Amino acid sequence: MIVDWVLWGLWVILVTVMVQWFVASRFKAAAPGAVPGKISAELSHDSFVFRAHRTFQNSIENVPFFAAAVLLAILSGVQSQWFVAWVWLYAIIRIIHMVLYYVIATEKNPSPRSYFFILGVVANIAVLVQAAMVLAGA
């Protein structure tokens, strides 16, 4: 039961990344002068094409590490409601991060999306700690 909820949370995370991929690809392809595989170095946060691209790239940079931590936790036998909670929190955080990246064009750091990024890091650490505790026999 625990693993089912975790796997569904992981499914939501992967579907979110796929949505980001489609959005980034669609808006980039529709941009004037679009070249496949390249994004203009002149674009910045004021461009939705840039923000959609960066949203997808941010997920490509972060989600694999979280997915690996989840896999490690499953294989090590983590069976806790906290594990489920951290996975679903991460899934929700990635969606909120995506929406904020899409709607807020800012060069400021930290931006509102930064706080959700940090919460994702905390969720990742929490899953790794749970896996380590089970591996250590705690």
Secondary structure, DSSP 8 states (H G I E B T S, - for coil): -HHHHHHHHHHHHHHHHHHHHHHHHHHHHHSTT-BTTB--TT--TT-HHHHHHHHHHHHHHHHHHHHHHHHHHHHHT---HHHHHHHHHHHHHHHHHHHHHHH-----SS-HHHHHHHHHHHHHHHHHHHHHHHHTT-
